[in-house]
Amino acid sequence: MGEKEEDLDQYELEKIRMKKLKALMEQQKRKEVAQQRAISIQEKIDFVLRAVLHPKAYSYLMDMKKKEPHVYQRIYNELISPDVIRNIDYLIAIITNRGGVARQIPLDLIIYLERKIKGIKSTIKVKQGDGKMMDLGSYLVGK
């Protein structure tokens, strides 16, 4: 009877091993699918950005991605909302059917967003008679 119990124990151990192996394989498959999906969504977003941004604006944004990732991420969040991500396939279909977009986002807007994020305010400089430069506000208050 000891041999039957030992065989039964071996059978149960093998069942447990197979169950764990199957669970690990399923987990790995889910992980791979999630990675492929993330890459796919990122590629789709890149396609949409290329379509809606003027080529110079897209190039500027990609340079910023390398040089200043935190600023890039904030601009990216301005351009790509959760709604865009949810409707990415629809947007791609519209872009491909129409052969592009009617008006592309210009470089000026990307620079404006960058300056806004960095807190850079624009100033108008005025040259006084003696050649000294000062901002317009100070010039107007001084006169």
N, CA, C and O atoms as a GROMACS GRO file, in nm:
protein
  572
    1MET      N    1   0.080  -0.120   0.000
    1MET     CA    2   0.000   0.000   0.000
    1MET      C    3   0.085   0.127   0.000
    1MET      O    4   0.040   0.232  -0.046
    2GLY      N    5   0.205   0.118   0.051
    2GLY     CA    6   0.296   0.231   0.054
    2GLY      C    7   0.332   0.278  -0.086
    2GLY      O    8   0.349   0.397  -0.110
    3GLU      N    9   0.342   0.183  -0.179
    3GLU     CA   10   0.377   0.217  -0.318
    3GLU      C   11   0.263   0.293  -0.386
    3GLU      O   12   0.288   0.386  -0.463
    4LYS      N   13   0.138   0.254  -0.357
    4LYS     CA   14   0.023   0.323  -0.415
    4LYS      C   15   0.014   0.467  -0.365
    4LYS      O   16  -0.014   0.559  -0.442
    5GLU      N   17   0.039   0.485  -0.236
    5GLU     CA   18   0.036   0.620  -0.179
    5GLU      C   19   0.146   0.706  -0.239
    5GLU      O   20   0.126   0.824  -0.267
    6GLU      N   21   0.265   0.644  -0.259
    6GLU     CA   22   0.377   0.716  -0.317
    6GLU      C   23   0.344   0.756  -0.462
    6GLU      O   24   0.376   0.867  -0.504
    7ASP      N   25   0.283   0.667  -0.536
    7ASP     CA   26   0.242   0.698  -0.674
    7ASP      C   27   0.137   0.809  -0.676
    7ASP      O   28   0.141   0.898  -0.761
    8LEU      N   29   0.044   0.803  -0.581
    8LEU     CA   30  -0.059   0.905  -0.571
    8LEU      C   31   0.003   1.041  -0.537
    8LEU      O   32  -0.036   1.144  -0.593
    9ASP      N   33   0.099   1.040  -0.443
    9ASP     CA   34   0.168   1.164  -0.408
    9ASP      C   35   0.244   1.220  -0.528
    9ASP      O   36   0.240   1.341  -0.553
   10GLN      N   37   0.313   1.136  -0.603
   10GLN     CA   38   0.385   1.178  -0.723
   10GLN      C   39   0.288   1.238  -0.825
   10GLN      O   40   0.317   1.340  -0.888
   11TYR      N   41   0.174   1.173  -0.840
   11TYR     CA   42   0.072   1.221  -0.934
   11TYR      C   43   0.022   1.360  -0.892
   11TYR      O   44   0.010   1.449  -0.976
   12GLU      N   45  -0.005   1.376  -0.762
   12GLU     CA   46  -0.053   1.506  -0.712
   12GLU      C   47   0.055   1.614  -0.729
   12GLU      O   48   0.024   1.727  -0.767
   13LEU      N   49   0.180   1.579  -0.701
   13LEU     CA   50   0.289   1.675  -0.718
   13LEU      C   51   0.302   1.716  -0.866
   13LEU      O   52   0.323   1.833  -0.897
   14GLU      N   53   0.290   1.620  -0.953
   14GLU     CA   54   0.299   1.648  -1.096
   14GLU      C   55   0.184   1.739  -1.141
   14GLU      O   56   0.203   1.829  -1.223
   15LYS      N   57   0.065   1.715  -1.086
   15LYS     CA   58  -0.050   1.800  -1.117
   15LYS      C   59  -0.025   1.943  -1.073
   15LYS      O   60  -0.056   2.038  -1.146
   16ILE      N   61   0.030   1.960  -0.953
   16ILE     CA   62   0.059   2.093  -0.900
   16ILE      C   63   0.165   2.161  -0.986
   16ILE      O   64   0.152   2.279  -1.019
   17ARG      N   65   0.270   2.088  -1.023
   17ARG     CA   66   0.376   2.144  -1.108
   17ARG      C   67   0.318   2.190  -1.242
   17ARG      O   68   0.351   2.299  -1.290
   18MET      N   69   0.234   2.107  -1.300
   18MET     CA   70   0.175   2.141  -1.430
   18MET      C   71   0.085   2.264  -1.418
   18MET      O   72   0.085   2.350  -1.507
   19LYS      N   73   0.011   2.273  -1.309
   19LYS     CA   74  -0.076   2.386  -1.288
   19LYS      C   75   0.005   2.515  -1.274
   19LYS      O   76  -0.031   2.618  -1.331
   20LYS      N   77   0.115   2.509  -1.197
   20LYS     CA   78   0.202   2.626  -1.180
   20LYS      C   79   0.268   2.664  -1.311
   20LYS      O   80   0.277   2.782  -1.344
   21LEU      N   81   0.314   2.566  -1.386
   21LEU     CA   82   0.378   2.591  -1.515
   21LEU      C   83   0.280   2.658  -1.611
   21LEU      O   84   0.315   2.752  -1.681
   22LYS      N   85   0.158   2.608  -1.612
   22LYS     CA   86   0.055   2.666  -1.698
   22LYS      C   87   0.026   2.810  -1.658
   22LYS      O   88   0.012   2.897  -1.744
   23ALA      N   89   0.017   2.836  -1.527
   23ALA     CA   90  -0.008   2.972  -1.478
   23ALA      C   91   0.107   3.065  -1.517
   23ALA      O   92   0.083   3.179  -1.557
   24LEU      N   93   0.231   3.018  -1.504
   24LEU     CA   94   0.347   3.099  -1.542
   24LEU      C   95   0.347   3.129  -1.692
   24LEU      O   96   0.378   3.241  -1.733
   25MET      N   97   0.312   3.030  -1.771
   25MET     CA   98   0.309   3.050  -1.916
   25MET      C   99   0.200   3.151  -1.954
   25MET      O  100   0.222   3.235  -2.041
   26GLU      N  101   0.084   3.142  -1.891
   26GLU     CA  102  -0.025   3.237  -1.918
   26GLU      C  103   0.014   3.377  -1.876
   26GLU      O  104  -0.016   3.474  -1.946
   27GLN      N  105   0.082   3.389  -1.762
   27GLN     CA  106   0.126   3.520  -1.713
   27GLN      C  107   0.227   3.580  -1.812
   27GLN      O  108   0.219   3.699  -1.843
   28GLN      N  109   0.320   3.499  -1.861
   28GLN     CA  110   0.419   3.546  -1.958
   28GLN      C  111   0.351   3.591  -2.087
   28GLN      O  112   0.389   3.693  -2.145
   29LYS      N  113   0.253   3.516  -2.131
   29LYS     CA  114   0.182   3.551  -2.254
   29LYS      C  115   0.107   3.684  -2.238
   29LYS      O  116   0.110   3.768  -2.327
   30ARG      N  117   0.040   3.702  -2.122
   30ARG     CA  118  -0.030   3.827  -2.096
   30ARG      C  119   0.069   3.945  -2.095
   30ARG      O  120   0.038   4.052  -2.146
   31LYS      N  121   0.185   3.923  -2.036
   31LYS     CA  122   0.287   4.028  -2.030
   31LYS      C  123   0.334   4.065  -2.171
   31LYS      O  124   0.348   4.184  -2.202
   32GLU      N  125   0.358   3.966  -2.256
   32GLU     CA  126   0.401   3.992  -2.393
   32GLU      C  127   0.294   4.067  -2.471
   32GLU      O  128   0.325   4.159  -2.546
   33VAL      N  129   0.168   4.027  -2.455
   33VAL     CA  130   0.058   4.094  -2.524
   33VAL      C  131   0.048   4.239  -2.478
   33VAL      O  132   0.027   4.329  -2.560
   34ALA      N  133   0.064   4.263  -2.349
   34ALA     CA  134   0.058   4.400  -2.296
   34ALA      C  135   0.173   4.484  -2.352
   34ALA      O  136   0.153   4.601  -2.385
   35GLN      N  137   0.291   4.426  -2.361
   35GLN     CA  138   0.406   4.499  -2.417
   35GLN      C  139   0.383   4.532  -2.564
   35GLN      O  140   0.410   4.644  -2.608
   36GLN      N  141   0.333   4.436  -2.640
   36GLN     CA  142   0.306   4.460  -2.782
   36GLN      C  143   0.199   4.567  -2.798
   36GLN      O  144   0.208   4.652  -2.888
   37ARG      N  145   0.099   4.564  -2.714
   37ARG     CA  146  -0.009   4.662  -2.721
   37ARG      C  147   0.043   4.802  -2.689
   37ARG      O  148   0.005   4.899  -2.755
   38ALA      N  149   0.130   4.811  -2.587
   38ALA     CA  150   0.189   4.941  -2.550
   38ALA      C  151   0.272   4.995  -2.665
   38ALA      O  152   0.265   5.114  -2.696
   39ILE      N  153   0.351   4.910  -2.728
   39ILE     CA  154   0.432   4.953  -2.842
   39ILE      C  155   0.340   4.996  -2.955
   39ILE      O  156   0.364   5.098  -3.021
   40SER      N  157   0.236   4.921  -2.978
   40SER     CA  158   0.143   4.952  -3.085
   40SER      C  159   0.075   5.087  -3.061
   40SER      O  160   0.063   5.167  -3.154
   41ILE      N  161   0.032   5.113  -2.940
   41ILE     CA  162  -0.034   5.240  -2.909
   41ILE      C  163   0.066   5.354  -2.926
   41ILE      O  164   0.031   5.459  -2.981
   42GLN      N  165   0.190   5.334  -2.880
   42GLN     CA  166   0.291   5.439  -2.894
   42GLN      C  167   0.319   5.467  -3.042
   42GLN      O  168   0.337   5.583  -3.080
   43GLU      N  169   0.323   5.364  -3.124
   43GLU     CA  170   0.343   5.383  -3.267
   43GLU      C  171   0.225   5.458  -3.329
   43GLU      O  172   0.244   5.543  -3.416
   44LYS      N  173   0.106   5.427  -3.284
   44LYS     CA  174  -0.013   5.496  -3.335
   44LYS      C  175  -0.012   5.643  -3.295
   44LYS      O  176  -0.045   5.730  -3.375
   45ILE      N  177   0.025   5.670  -3.171
   45ILE     CA  178   0.032   5.809  -3.124
   45ILE      C  179   0.137   5.885  -3.205
   45ILE      O  180   0.116   6.000  -3.243
   46ASP      N  181   0.250   5.820  -3.231
   46ASP     CA  182   0.354   5.884  -3.311
   46ASP      C  183   0.302   5.916  -3.452
   46ASP      O  184   0.332   6.022  -3.507
   47PHE      N  185   0.225   5.824  -3.509
   47PHE     CA  186   0.166   5.847  -3.642
   47PHE      C  187   0.075   5.970  -3.639
   47PHE      O  188   0.080   6.054  -3.729
   48VAL      N  189  -0.009   5.980  -3.536
   48VAL     CA  190  -0.100   6.094  -3.525
   48VAL      C  191  -0.021   6.224  -3.506
   48VAL      O  192  -0.054   6.326  -3.567
   49LEU      N  193   0.082   6.220  -3.421
   49LEU     CA  194   0.164   6.341  -3.401
   49LEU      C  195   0.230   6.385  -3.531
   49LEU      O  196   0.233   6.504  -3.562
   50ARG      N  197   0.282   6.290  -3.607
   50ARG     CA  198   0.344   6.323  -3.736
   50ARG      C  199   0.242   6.387  -3.831
   50ARG      O  200   0.276   6.475  -3.910
   51ALA      N  201   0.119   6.343  -3.823
   51ALA     CA  202   0.015   6.395  -3.912
   51ALA      C  203  -0.032   6.534  -3.872
   51ALA      O  204  -0.052   6.620  -3.958
   52VAL      N  205  -0.048   6.558  -3.742
   52VAL     CA  206  -0.108   6.685  -3.699
   52VAL      C  207  -0.005   6.796  -3.674
   52VAL      O  208  -0.041   6.914  -3.673
   53LEU      N  209   0.122   6.759  -3.654
   53LEU     CA  210   0.225   6.860  -3.633
   53LEU      C  211   0.295   6.892  -3.764
   53LEU      O  212   0.320   6.804  -3.846
   54HIS      N  213   0.326   7.018  -3.782
   54HIS     CA  214   0.409   7.059  -3.896
   54HIS      C  215   0.543   6.986  -3.882
   54HIS      O  216   0.588   6.964  -3.769
   55PRO      N  217   0.608   6.947  -3.991
   55PRO     CA  218   0.734   6.873  -3.980
   55PRO      C  219   0.839   6.940  -3.890
   55PRO      O  220   0.909   6.871  -3.815
   56LYS      N  221   0.850   7.073  -3.896
   56LYS     CA  222   0.945   7.142  -3.809
   56LYS      C  223   0.903   7.131  -3.663
   56LYS      O  224   0.988   7.117  -3.574
   57ALA      N  225   0.773   7.138  -3.637
   57ALA     CA  226   0.722   7.127  -3.500
   57ALA      C  227   0.747   6.986  -3.446
   57ALA      O  228   0.784   6.968  -3.330
   58TYR      N  229   0.725   6.886  -3.530
   58TYR     CA  230   0.748   6.747  -3.489
   58TYR      C  231   0.896   6.726  -3.458
   58TYR      O  232   0.931   6.665  -3.357
   59SER      N  233   0.982   6.775  -3.544
   59SER     CA  234   1.126   6.761  -3.525
   59SER      C  235   1.170   6.831  -3.396
   59SER      O  236   1.249   6.776  -3.319
   60TYR      N  237   1.118   6.950  -3.372
   60TYR     CA  238   1.150   7.026  -3.251
   60TYR      C  239   1.105   6.949  -3.126
   60TYR      O  240   1.178   6.943  -3.027
   61LEU      N  241   0.986   6.892  -3.133
   61LEU     CA  242   0.933   6.815  -3.020
   61LEU      C  243   1.018   6.691  -2.993
   61LEU      O  244   1.042   6.657  -2.878
   62MET      N  245   1.063   6.623  -3.098
   62MET     CA  246   1.146   6.503  -3.080
   62MET      C  247   1.284   6.540  -3.024
   62MET      O  248   1.340   6.464  -2.945
   63ASP      N  249   1.338   6.655  -3.065
   63ASP     CA  250   1.464   6.701  -3.006
   63ASP      C  251   1.445   6.730  -2.858
   63ASP      O  252   1.531   6.698  -2.776
   64MET      N  253   1.332   6.790  -2.825
   64MET     CA  254   1.303   6.820  -2.686
   64MET      C  255   1.288   6.692  -2.604
   64MET      O  256   1.326   6.688  -2.486
   65LYS      N  257   1.236   6.589  -2.666
   65LYS     CA  258   1.219   6.461  -2.597
   65LYS      C  259   1.354   6.409  -2.548
   65LYS      O  260   1.363   6.351  -2.439
   66LYS      N  261   1.458   6.430  -2.628
   66LYS     CA  262   1.592   6.384  -2.591
   66LYS      C  263   1.657   6.478  -2.490
   66LYS      O  264   1.721   6.432  -2.395
   67LYS      N  265   1.642   6.609  -2.510
   67LYS     CA  266   1.714   6.707  -2.430
   67LYS      C  267   1.644   6.741  -2.298
   67LYS      O  268   1.709   6.755  -2.194
   68GLU      N  269   1.512   6.756  -2.304
   68GLU     CA  270   1.435   6.795  -2.185
   68GLU      C  271   1.310   6.708  -2.172
   68GLU      O  272   1.200   6.752  -2.202
   69PRO      N  273   1.328   6.585  -2.127
   69PRO     CA  274   1.214   6.491  -2.122
   69PRO      C  275   1.097   6.538  -2.037
   69PRO      O  276   0.982   6.509  -2.070
   70HIS      N  277   1.122   6.611  -1.929
   70HIS     CA  278   1.011   6.656  -1.844
   70HIS      C  279   0.926   6.761  -1.916
   70HIS      O  280   0.803   6.761  -1.902
   71VAL      N  281   0.989   6.850  -1.991
   71VAL     CA  282   0.914   6.950  -2.068
   71VAL      C  283   0.839   6.880  -2.181
   71VAL      O  284   0.722   6.910  -2.207
   72TYR      N  285   0.908   6.787  -2.248
   72TYR     CA  286   0.844   6.710  -2.354
   72TYR      C  287   0.718   6.640  -2.302
   72TYR      O  288   0.613   6.644  -2.366
   73GLN      N  289   0.729   6.578  -2.185
   73GLN     CA  290   0.616   6.503  -2.130
   73GLN      C  291   0.497   6.594  -2.103
   73GLN      O  292   0.382   6.554  -2.125
   74ARG      N  293   0.522   6.715  -2.055
   74ARG     CA  294   0.411   6.807  -2.029
   74ARG      C  295   0.346   6.854  -2.158
   74ARG      O  296   0.224   6.868  -2.165
   75ILE      N  297   0.426   6.879  -2.262
   75ILE     CA  298   0.370   6.918  -2.391
   75ILE      C  299   0.294   6.801  -2.450
   75ILE      O  300   0.185   6.818  -2.505
   76TYR      N  301   0.350   6.682  -2.439
   76TYR     CA  302   0.286   6.560  -2.486
   76TYR      C  303   0.149   6.546  -2.420
   76TYR      O  304   0.050   6.514  -2.486
   77ASN      N  305   0.143   6.568  -2.290
   77ASN     CA  306   0.016   6.558  -2.217
   77ASN      C  307  -0.085   6.662  -2.264
   77ASN      O  308  -0.206   6.637  -2.263
   78GLU      N  309  -0.036   6.779  -2.306
   78GLU     CA  310  -0.125   6.883  -2.361
   78GLU      C  311  -0.182   6.838  -2.495
   78GLU      O  312  -0.300   6.858  -2.524
   79LEU      N  313  -0.097   6.776  -2.577
   79LEU     CA  314  -0.138   6.737  -2.712
   79LEU      C  315  -0.217   6.607  -2.715
   79LEU      O  316  -0.313   6.593  -2.792
   80ILE      N  317  -0.179   6.511  -2.632
   80ILE     CA  318  -0.239   6.377  -2.634
   80ILE      C  319  -0.318   6.356  -2.505
   80ILE      O  320  -0.263   6.318  -2.402
   81SER      N  321  -0.447   6.381  -2.513
   81SER     CA  322  -0.534   6.362  -2.397
   81SER      C  323  -0.580   6.216  -2.390
   81SER      O  324  -0.562   6.141  -2.487
   82PRO      N  325  -0.638   6.175  -2.279
   82PRO     CA  326  -0.693   6.038  -2.270
   82PRO      C  327  -0.797   6.009  -2.378
   82PRO      O  328  -0.809   5.895  -2.424
   83ASP      N  329  -0.873   6.112  -2.420
   83ASP     CA  330  -0.970   6.093  -2.528
   83ASP      C  331  -0.901   6.056  -2.659
   83ASP      O  332  -0.950   5.971  -2.734
   84VAL      N  333  -0.788   6.119  -2.685
   84VAL     CA  334  -0.712   6.088  -2.806
   84VAL      C  335  -0.668   5.942  -2.802
   84VAL      O  336  -0.680   5.870  -2.902
   85ILE      N  337  -0.619   5.897  -2.689
   85ILE     CA  338  -0.572   5.759  -2.677
   85ILE      C  339  -0.688   5.662  -2.693
   85ILE      O  340  -0.674   5.558  -2.759
   86ARG      N  341  -0.804   5.694  -2.634
   86ARG     CA  342  -0.920   5.606  -2.647
   86ARG      C  343  -0.968   5.597  -2.792
   86ARG      O  344  -1.012   5.491  -2.836
   87ASN      N  345  -0.958   5.706  -2.865
   87ASN     CA  346  -1.009   5.710  -3.003
   87ASN      C  347  -0.898   5.707  -3.108
   87ASN      O  348  -0.917   5.753  -3.220
   88ILE      N  349  -0.783   5.653  -3.072
   88ILE     CA  350  -0.666   5.658  -3.159
   88ILE      C  351  -0.692   5.589  -3.294
   88ILE      O  352  -0.652   5.640  -3.398
   89ASP      N  353  -0.759   5.474  -3.291
   89ASP     CA  354  -0.786   5.403  -3.417
   89ASP      C  355  -0.880   5.483  -3.508
   89ASP      O  356  -0.862   5.486  -3.630
   90TYR      N  357  -0.977   5.549  -3.448
   90TYR     CA  358  -1.070   5.633  -3.524
   90TYR      C  359  -0.996   5.751  -3.587
   90TYR      O  360  -1.017   5.784  -3.704
   91LEU      N  361  -0.908   5.813  -3.508
   91LEU     CA  362  -0.830   5.926  -3.560
   91LEU      C  363  -0.740   5.884  -3.676
   91LEU      O  364  -0.729   5.955  -3.775
   92ILE      N  365  -0.678   5.769  -3.662
   92ILE     CA  366  -0.592   5.719  -3.769
   92ILE      C  367  -0.673   5.693  -3.895
   92ILE      O  368  -0.629   5.723  -4.005
   93ALA      N  369  -0.791   5.637  -3.878
   93ALA     CA  370  -0.878   5.610  -3.994
   93ALA      C  371  -0.915   5.742  -4.065
   93ALA      O  372  -0.912   5.749  -4.187
   94ILE      N  373  -0.948   5.843  -3.988
   94ILE     CA  374  -0.982   5.973  -4.047
   94ILE      C  375  -0.862   6.033  -4.121
   94ILE      O  376  -0.875   6.082  -4.233
   95ILE      N  377  -0.746   6.028  -4.058
   95ILE     CA  378  -0.626   6.084  -4.119
   95ILE      C  379  -0.590   6.012  -4.249
   95ILE      O  380  -0.558   6.075  -4.349
   96THR      N  381  -0.597   5.880  -4.245
   96THR     CA  382  -0.561   5.805  -4.366
   96THR      C  383  -0.665   5.822  -4.476
   96THR      O  384  -0.629   5.831  -4.594
   97ASN      N  385  -0.793   5.827  -4.441
   97ASN     CA  386  -0.897   5.845  -4.543
   97ASN      C  387  -0.889   5.982  -4.609
   97ASN      O  388  -0.913   5.995  -4.729
   98ARG      N  389  -0.855   6.082  -4.532
   98ARG     CA  390  -0.847   6.219  -4.586
   98ARG      C  391  -0.709   6.251  -4.642
   98ARG      O  392  -0.690   6.356  -4.703
   99GLY      N  393  -0.615   6.163  -4.620
   99GLY     CA  394  -0.480   6.188  -4.670
   99GLY      C  395  -0.404   6.290  -4.587
   99GLY      O  396  -0.311   6.353  -4.637
  100GLY      N  397  -0.441   6.308  -4.463
  100GLY     CA  398  -0.374   6.403  -4.374
  100GLY      C  399  -0.474   6.491  -4.304
  100GLY      O  400  -0.593   6.460  -4.300
  101VAL      N  401  -0.427   6.601  -4.249
  101VAL     CA  402  -0.516   6.695  -4.181
  101VAL      C  403  -0.513   6.828  -4.257
  101VAL      O  404  -0.416   6.859  -4.326
  102ALA      N  405  -0.619   6.904  -4.243
  102ALA     CA  406  -0.631   7.030  -4.317
  102ALA      C  407  -0.526   7.132  -4.271
  102ALA      O  408  -0.461   7.195  -4.353
  103ARG      N  409  -0.512   7.147  -4.141
  103ARG     CA  410  -0.414   7.243  -4.087
  103ARG      C  411  -0.329   7.173  -3.983
  103ARG      O  412  -0.381   7.109  -3.892
  104GLN      N  413  -0.200   7.187  -3.998
  104GLN     CA  414  -0.109   7.126  -3.901
  104GLN      C  415  -0.074   7.226  -3.791
  104GLN      O  416  -0.079   7.347  -3.811
  105ILE      N  417  -0.040   7.172  -3.676
  105ILE     CA  418   0.000   7.254  -3.562
  105ILE      C  419   0.139   7.311  -3.593
  105ILE      O  420   0.232   7.235  -3.620
  106PRO      N  421   0.152   7.445  -3.588
  106PRO     CA  422   0.281   7.506  -3.624
  106PRO      C  423   0.385   7.497  -3.512
  106PRO      O  424   0.353   7.472  -3.396
  107LEU      N  425   0.509   7.519  -3.550
  107LEU     CA  426   0.620   7.521  -3.455
  107LEU      C  427   0.598   7.626  -3.347
  107LEU      O  428   0.635   7.605  -3.231
  108ASP      N  429   0.540   7.739  -3.384
  108ASP     CA  430   0.516   7.848  -3.287
  108ASP      C  431   0.437   7.801  -3.166
  108ASP      O  432   0.465   7.841  -3.053
  109LEU      N  433   0.339   7.716  -3.189
  109LEU     CA  434   0.257   7.667  -3.078
  109LEU      C  435   0.339   7.579  -2.984
  109LEU      O  436   0.325   7.588  -2.862
  110ILE      N  437   0.424   7.494  -3.040
  110ILE     CA  438   0.509   7.408  -2.956
  110ILE      C  439   0.605   7.495  -2.874
  110ILE      O  440   0.626   7.470  -2.755
  111ILE      N  441   0.662   7.597  -2.936
  111ILE     CA  442   0.751   7.688  -2.864
  111ILE      C  443   0.674   7.764  -2.756
  111ILE      O  444   0.724   7.784  -2.645
  112TYR      N  445   0.551   7.806  -2.789
  112TYR     CA  446   0.466   7.874  -2.690
  112TYR      C  447   0.442   7.784  -2.569
  112TYR      O  448   0.454   7.828  -2.455
  113LEU      N  449   0.406   7.657  -2.594
  113LEU     CA  450   0.382   7.563  -2.484
  113LEU      C  451   0.509   7.542  -2.402
  113LEU      O  452   0.505   7.535  -2.279
  114GLU      N  453   0.622   7.531  -2.471
  114GLU     CA  454   0.750   7.513  -2.402
  114GLU      C  455   0.778   7.632  -2.309
  114GLU      O  456   0.815   7.614  -2.193
  115ARG      N  457   0.761   7.753  -2.361
  115ARG     CA  458   0.787   7.873  -2.281
  115ARG      C  459   0.689   7.883  -2.164
  115ARG      O  460   0.727   7.923  -2.054
  116LYS      N  461   0.565   7.846  -2.188
  116LYS     CA  462   0.464   7.848  -2.081
  116LYS      C  463   0.502   7.752  -1.969
  116LYS      O  464   0.492   7.785  -1.851
  117ILE      N  465   0.546   7.633  -2.007
  117ILE     CA  466   0.585   7.531  -1.908
  117ILE      C  467   0.709   7.576  -1.830
  117ILE      O  468   0.717   7.556  -1.709
  118LYS      N  469   0.803   7.636  -1.901
  118LYS     CA  470   0.927   7.682  -1.836
  118LYS      C  471   0.908   7.812  -1.759
  118LYS      O  472   0.995   7.852  -1.681
  119GLY      N  473   0.793   7.878  -1.780
  119GLY     CA  474   0.766   8.003  -1.709
  119GLY      C  475   0.838   8.122  -1.770
  119GLY      O  476   0.864   8.221  -1.702
  120ILE      N  477   0.870   8.114  -1.898
  120ILE     CA  478   0.938   8.224  -1.967
  120ILE      C  479   0.833   8.320  -2.019
  120ILE      O  480   0.745   8.283  -2.097
  121LYS      N  481   0.843   8.444  -1.976
  121LYS     CA  482   0.747   8.546  -2.022
  121LYS      C  483   0.814   8.627  -2.132
  121LYS      O  484   0.934   8.656  -2.125
  122SER      N  485   0.736   8.665  -2.231
  122SER     CA  486   0.793   8.745  -2.339
  122SER      C  487   0.799   8.891  -2.295
  122SER      O  488   0.714   8.938  -2.220
  123THR      N  489   0.901   8.960  -2.344
  123THR     CA  490   0.915   9.101  -2.313
  123THR      C  491   0.943   9.177  -2.442
  123THR      O  492   1.003   9.125  -2.536
  124ILE      N  493   0.898   9.300  -2.444
  124ILE     CA  494   0.924   9.387  -2.557
  124ILE      C  495   1.030   9.486  -2.512
  124ILE      O  496   1.013   9.557  -2.413
  125LYS      N  497   1.139   9.490  -2.586
  125LYS     CA  498   1.251   9.578  -2.552
  125LYS      C  499   1.241   9.706  -2.636
  125LYS      O  500   1.207   9.702  -2.754
  126VAL      N  501   1.273   9.818  -2.571
  126VAL     CA  502   1.270   9.949  -2.636
  126VAL      C  503   1.409  10.011  -2.622
  126VAL      O  504   1.471  10.004  -2.516
  127LYS      N  505   1.456  10.071  -2.730
  127LYS     CA  506   1.586  10.137  -2.727
  127LYS      C  507   1.564  10.285  -2.698
  127LYS      O  508   1.490  10.354  -2.768
  128GLN      N  509   1.631  10.334  -2.593
  128GLN     CA  510   1.620  10.475  -2.558
  128GLN      C  511   1.714  10.557  -2.646
  128GLN      O  512   1.794  10.501  -2.721
  129GLY      N  513   1.704  10.686  -2.636
  129GLY     CA  514   1.788  10.776  -2.714
  129GLY      C  515   1.936  10.754  -2.693
  129GLY      O  516   2.015  10.772  -2.786
  130ASP      N  517   1.977  10.716  -2.571
  130ASP     CA  518   2.120  10.696  -2.544
  130ASP      C  519   2.167  10.555  -2.582
  130ASP      O  520   2.280  10.517  -2.553
  131GLY      N  521   2.079  10.476  -2.645
  131GLY     CA  522   2.114  10.340  -2.690
  131GLY      C  523   2.091  10.233  -2.586
  131GLY      O  524   2.117  10.115  -2.610
  132LYS      N  525   2.042  10.274  -2.469
  132LYS     CA  526   2.016  10.177  -2.361
  132LYS      C  527   1.886  10.103  -2.390
  132LYS      O  528   1.787  10.164  -2.431
  133MET      N  529   1.886   9.972  -2.369
  133MET     CA  530   1.767   9.889  -2.391
  133MET      C  531   1.693   9.870  -2.259
  133MET      O  532   1.755   9.846  -2.155
  134MET      N  533   1.561   9.881  -2.264
  134MET     CA  534   1.479   9.853  -2.145
  134MET      C  535   1.345   9.795  -2.191
  134MET      O  536   1.304   9.814  -2.305
  135ASP      N  537   1.278   9.724  -2.100
  135ASP     CA  538   1.150   9.665  -2.140
  135ASP      C  539   1.044   9.774  -2.153
  135ASP      O  540   1.054   9.879  -2.091
  136LEU      N  541   0.943   9.746  -2.234
  136LEU     CA  542   0.840   9.843  -2.268
  136LEU      C  543   0.767   9.896  -2.145
  136LEU      O  544   0.739  10.016  -2.137
  137GLY      N  545   0.737   9.810  -2.050
  137GLY     CA  546   0.665   9.852  -1.929
  137GLY      C  547   0.744   9.958  -1.852
  137GLY      O  548   0.688  10.059  -1.810
  138SER      N  549   0.872   9.935  -1.833
  138SER     CA  550   0.956  10.031  -1.761
  138SER      C  551   0.968  10.161  -1.839
  138SER      O  552   0.968  10.269  -1.780
  139TYR      N  553   0.977  10.151  -1.970
  139TYR     CA  554   0.988  10.268  -2.056
  139TYR      C  555   0.865  10.355  -2.044
  139TYR      O  556   0.875  10.477  -2.032
  140LEU      N  557   0.746  10.290  -2.049
  140LEU     CA  558   0.620  10.366  -2.043
  140LEU      C  559   0.598  10.428  -1.905
  140LEU      O  560   0.547  10.540  -1.896
  141VAL      N  561   0.636  10.360  -1.800
  141VAL     CA  562   0.619  10.412  -1.664
  141VAL      C  563   0.715  10.527  -1.642
  141VAL      O  564   0.681  10.623  -1.573
  142GLY      N  565   0.835  10.519  -1.700
  142GLY     CA  566   0.937  10.623  -1.680
  142GLY      C  567   0.904  10.751  -1.753
  142GLY      O  568   0.957  10.856  -1.717
  143LYS      N  569   0.819  10.749  -1.852
  143LYS     CA  570   0.789  10.871  -1.930
  143LYS      C  571   0.668  10.941  -1.878
  143LYS      O  572   0.630  11.044  -1.931
   0.00000   0.00000   0.00000
